[in-house]
Amino acid sequence: MIIKKLILILIILILISSQQTSGAEENNSDKYTFDNYGGEEFTPQPMEFGENLKDQEKDESLSISTNERKHVLLQFYDYPTENQRKLLEQRGVQLLEGVAPYTVLVSMPKDVTSADLPAESGLRWMGPIPVENKYDRTYSLDVPAWARTENGEVKLAIHFYEDVDSKDSTSIVKKYSENYSTPSNFRPWLYRTTINETNITLIASEDAVQHLGYFGADDFSESDFVDYDTVTEEEAEITEYTFENYGREVYTPEPMEFGENIKIQEKNGLQATSETGKNATERKHVLLQFYTIPNDEQLELLEQYGVHRVGIAADYTYIFSMPASLTPADLPAESGLRWMGPILVENKYESLNVPERAKTENGQIELIIYFYKDVTSQEALSLARNYSSTKPQFYDYVSVAYGIVTDESNIISIASEDIVQQIGFPEPENIPADSDLNDSKQSPGLELSFVFLSILFALFIIKRRI
């Protein structure tokens, strides 16, 4: 009799647990909801992935061309692990930036569909970027009066994705207007143009365009319409090279001489391109400032010396990764360089005042370490382990970042590490738990139900033996 009552109680608990699980799963779907997807709230339905991959080994014709690309949104069930990201990279998928919880803006081969992406990558949904989300965030299609010219055209700023080649972006702009410029600022993927208002939607529909904006008459004149390649050193104002915050101070670097060692090499009949630097394993991150926005030829020239752009710092100033032994004398003057300098530790953190929310019970602090995008996950994890008293948690699913628990006295030391780009203090709940780092979709309620069923089965066996 007692056993029957226990069985009845367990059945009731199972039913309650199932109901709670169902409700939890329903509420859990909110984490996949877009607040604004084409102007509306939208929760995408899960999709099937990897159908074409099942027979890929038998059919080599399923290989995808990576020449033409497109930009789409990919949503994951959870924060993707390093292995899941690598699976996508093998299919030509480049993660660009996070746009919503578990949702990433990506660049991928144009012909790739959900059926071509591995289900093991943890993907939940794949969808287009609505044109409505590319319009000016304040005015949308309602062109403000200050953004109109005297003849009724619209002053439009076109922002392209960073992975779009400058030749492609220029070609797109020319389709709609011959009156355009690349403003003298730190964003080479930004174009300013005057166009017919009817072309706004057509431009936003271009896959390579990330978003649009308007600008006023005070920011724009006919004299702005010059090719940045033709701007000379003498024409550039000294204020354009000033840092508003370089180590917490306003700073204008003095021009430097570049290429002295290259001249000596050429004079002695030696190879000017540094093959040693190009293949160097030890690297460093520095700031390089140009006289004007560098063009593709200048960047390619630097790449011959193993110098790669990895980020933006200020007007005409970029973060570069280069062989540790290179100095200004080793870099070609033809690359348009004006100044080379270190990345100051003070610019890697906002404040040394640790907020209460980032302090742990044992007196340590929670810290997020962001690494430069050319740093491998192995290098990043190794450094994070050196400073963390607990297992470092993979934090960001677009850039390489780890959440750690460490002593407050380590902040400066961590920021001083060359491969560290930025450090910050997270909300405690923002560091994913270990359970966030696997591919399991099983809910706690289902696990509880399994336990109840196991007990029920055991009681059934006991009753039979009695």
N, C-alpha and C positions, 0 to 999 in steps of 0.2 A: 504493500500500500504506500509506504513511504517512497519507494522507488518510482511508483506511478506519479506521485505528486511532484517529485523532483523532475521527472521527464516533462510533465505539464509546464512547470515553471521555466524549464530550459527552452521549450518550444515558444512560450510567450516572449522570453528574452530575445530569442532569435528573430521573431517577427518584429519586435521593437527595434532591434539592431538593424534589420533590413530596411525598415522605414526610415530610420535616421540616416542610413547610408545613402538611400535614394535621395533624400532631401539634401544631404551634404554634397552629393554629386551634382544635383541640380544647381545648388548655390555656387559650387565650384566652377561652373561654366562661366560665371561672371568674370573670372580672371582672364578669360579669352575675349572679352568684349571690348570693342573700339568705341570710345566716346564720340568720335567723329570720323566716320568712314563715308566720304562723299556727302558730308553734311548730315548724316544720320548716325544713330547708335546702331551698332551691328555686331552680332556674335556669329562668327563663321562656323559652319558645321564641319566636323572632322572629315578628312578625305582619305582615300586609299593611295598609298605610295608604293612604287617599286614594281609595278606589274610588268613593265618591259624588261626589268633586270632578271626576272626569273629564267628567261630563255636567252639571255645575252651571250652566255658562253657558247651556245649553239649557233648564234646568228651574229657574226661580227659586223654586219651592216648596221647594227643598232648604235654604233659609235657616233658621238655627237661632234659636230664642228664647233670650235670655240671662237671662230673669227667674229661673227656677228653676235652681239649681246643684247640683253634686255634687262630692265630693272623691275623687280616684283617684290611682293611681301611674302615672307615665310614665317609661319607661326609654329612654335614647338609646344609639345605637351609640358615640357619643363625646361629648365636651363640646360642647354646641350653640353655634353661632356666634350673633352678634347678629342676623343676618338670619333664622336659624332660629327664634329666640325671637320675633321680630316676626311671623313667619308664624303662630305659635301664638296670639299675642296678638290677631291679626286674627280668629281663630276663637273669641275669648272665653276663652282659656286663661290663667289667672293662676298663675305659678310661686310657690309658697309657701315651701318649704324642701327641702333635700336630705336624703334618708333613707338612701341607700346609694350606692355607686359608680355614677355615670351615671343615677341614679334620683331623681326629684323628686316630691314631693307637690304636687299642683296642684288648683286649683278651676276648674271648667268648666261650661258649660251642661249641664243635666241630660240633654238628648236627644242630646248629641254621642257618637258612637261612633268607633272607630278608622277607619272608612270616611270619616268627616267631617274627619279631620285630615290635612294635606298630607304626603305621603311625603318631600317635600323638606326637612321640618323635622328629619330625622335620627332619627326615632323608631324604636325597635326593638320595644317592647312596651307595652301598656296593661293595667292590671289593678286590681282592687278592693283596698281596704285591709282586711285580715282583722280580724274582730271580736276575735280572740285577741290582736292586737297593740295593742288599746286598753285592755286590762285593766291593773290595777296591776302595775308592772314587777317588784315583789318578791313580792307575795302572790297575784297573779292572782285567781281566784275563791275562794281560801281566806281568808275574812274573819278578820282577827286579832281576838282577844278585846277589845282596847282600842278597836276601831272599832265595837263594838256598844253600843246603848243598853240601858237596863234592860228595855224591852219587846221586845227582840230585833231591832229595826231596825238598819240599817247606816248609819254615818256616811260618806257618799260625797262626794268632791270631783270635780266634773265640769268638765273643761277643753274649751272649744269652740275651733274654729279661729278665728284672729284676724279672718278676713274675714266671719264670721257676725254678722249684725245682732243687737244686744242684745235686740230685741223677739222675734226668732226663738228665741234661746237661752232667754229667760225662758219663752216658750211651751212649749218642750220640757220644761224642768224642771217646770213646773206639771202636765204630763201625768202625772207620777209622784209628785209630792209638793207640798203647799202649805207645807211646812215647809222653807224654804230661805233662804239669804242670799248676798249678794255681799260677801265679806270685805273689810275695809279694808286692801287692799294694792294693789300696782301692776299687778294683772292683772284687768282688768274682764271678761275672758272666763272667769273661774273662778267657779264656784258651789259652795257647800257645802249639803248637804241630808241629811235622814234619810229612808231609803226601805226598802221591803220588799226583802229579799235577792233574791227572785225577779225583781226588776226590773233587776238589774245588767246582764244580757245584753241586755235590751231597750234600755236606755239606750245601751250601747256600740254597738248596731246602728244608732242614729240617725246619719245621714250627717254632721250638723253637729258631732258630738262627736269630738274628737281623741283624748283618752284619759281614763282614770279613775284615781282614787287613794283611799286611806282616810286619815282623820285621827283623832286621839285626843281623849279627853274634855277634856284640859287646854286644847285649842285651840277648844273649842266650848261654847256655852251658849245657853239660850233667849234671852238678851238680845242675842245676835248676829243674831237674825232681825228685822232692820230694813231698810227701804228706804234705800239710800245717799242718795237725794234728800233725806231728812228730817234727815240729820246736820247739825248746825249747827257754826259755827266754834268756839263755846264748848265743845262736846262733844268736839272733837278734841284729843287729847293732843299736846303740843309735840314729844314724842319721835317721833311718827309722821312728822314732817317733817325728820328728821335724816338727812344723808348719812353713811354709814359711810366713804365714800372720795370726797372732793371735792378733787381736786388733792393726793391722798395724805394728806388730813386728815379728821377728823370735823368736820362743819359743819352747823349748823342755821340756815338763812336766816331773816331777820326778815321779817314780813309787809310788803307794799308796797301803796301806793295805786294803783288802776287806774281808768282812764276819765275822768281830769280834762279832757282835751281834748275828749272826747265831750260832757261836761257843758257846756263852753263853746260847742260847736257847736249843741247843742240850745237853749241860752239865746239864741243869736243867730238861731235859726230855720233852721239849716243841716241838711243831710242828715247823720245820725249815722253811717251806714255809710260806711266809707272806700272809695269806688270807686277812688281813686288807688292805695291799698294793694293792693286786690284785683287790679288789673291790672299791678302793678309787675313789672318784669323782673329787677331786682337783688334778690336774696334773701339771707337769712342763716338759720343754724340756732342755736337757743337752747334753754334749758331753761325749761319752764313748770311751776310747781308749783300744784296745786289744793288747796282745803280738803278736798274729798272726791273720790272717783272721779267724773270728769265724765260727765254723761249725754249722750244724743244731742243734746238741744236746746242744751246749752252748747257742744258741739263744732261744731254747725251754726252757732251764733252767731259763733264765732271764724272759721269758714270764710268768712263774709260779709266779713271783713276780710283775706282772703287768708292766713289762718293755718291750716296743715295739720299734723296729727300724723304723724310718720314713725318714731317709735320710743319705747322706754321706758328710763328711766334709774334710777328708784328709786321708793319709795312715793309715790304721788300725783304723781310727777314724770315728765314726758314730754319727748321731743325733738320740737320743732316747727320747721317751715320757715315763714318769714314774710317779708314785704317788708322790705328792709334799713332803711328809714326809720322803722319802727314802734317805739314805746317803750311802757312800761306805761301812760302817759297816753292812748295811742291805742287801748287794748284795753278792751272793756266789762267793768265790774265784775260784771255779771250772769252772766258766764261762769264764775264761781266761782274765779277766779285768786287765788292767795296771794302768789306770788313769780315773778320772771323774772330769769334770770341766764345768763351765758355758759357754754359748754361748754369746760372747761379742757383745755389741750394735754396736761397730764399724764395725763388720763383717756383719751387716745387711743392710748396705747401701754402695754404691760406693763412693759417695761424698756428702758433704753438700752444694756444690755450685750449686744452682738451675739454670738450663739453661733457657734462655729467653723463649723458646718455651713452658715451663711448667708454666710460670707465667700468671695469669689472669689479666683482666683489672682493677679489684678492689684490686689488690695487693696480692691476695692469690696465691696458687700454686696447680697444678694438680699432684696427687700422686697415684701410684699404690701400694696396700698392698697385698703381697703374704703371705698366711697362710700355716702352716704345714698341710700335707695331712690328719692328724688325727683330725684336727679341723673341727667341724661341720659348715655348712653354716650359721646356726643361730648364733653361737658364733662369726663368722667372720663378719656377717652383723651388729650385735650389736656393735662390736668394731668400725667398719667403721662409723656407725651413730654417735658415740660419738665424733668423730673428724671432720666429714664432715659438711660443711655449706650447702651442697646440698644433694639431694638423691644419695646415693652411687650406682654406676653402676657396675653390674656384668661384670667382665673384661675377665677372663680366663676360657675357657670351658673345661680344663683338670684339672688344680689345682684350689684351692679355692682362688680367688683374686678379689678385688674390687678396682675400680677407685673412688677417692674422690677429693673434693676441700677443702683445709684446709689452715690454717695459717702456714707460714714457721717455726714459733717457735714450732710447734707441731712435727717436724720430729723426734727429739730425743725421745720424749715421746712415739710416735707410735712405734719406733724401740725397745723401752724398754719393750714393752708388750710381755709377754712370748709366746703367740700363734702366733706372727708375725715372719715369717721366713726371709722375705726380703722386702725392699721397693725400689721403683724406680720412675723415672720421665718418663711418656709416651709422645709420640707424641700426641698433642691435639686431632687429629682425631682418635687415637687408642682407646679412651674410647667410647664404644658403646653408641649410643643415646637410649632413651627409646624405640624408634621404633624397635631397634635391639633385644629387649628382648621379643618380642612376636612372635607368630607363623604365623602372617599374611604374605601372599605372594602377596598381592594386591599392585600394583604399583601406584605412584602418578598420572601417566597419565590416568589410569583407573578411579581414583577418580575424576579427572577433567572432563572426559567424562561424568561421572554420573551427575555432576553438570550441564553441558551443556544440557543434556537430560532433566533434571528436569526443567530447564528454558524453554526449547522448549515446553515441555508439558504444562507448565503454560501459555505460549503465545498462544498455541492452544486453551486452555480453554477460555482465554480472547477474542480471535477472535470469537469464537462461540457465546459468550454472546453478543458481539457487533453486 
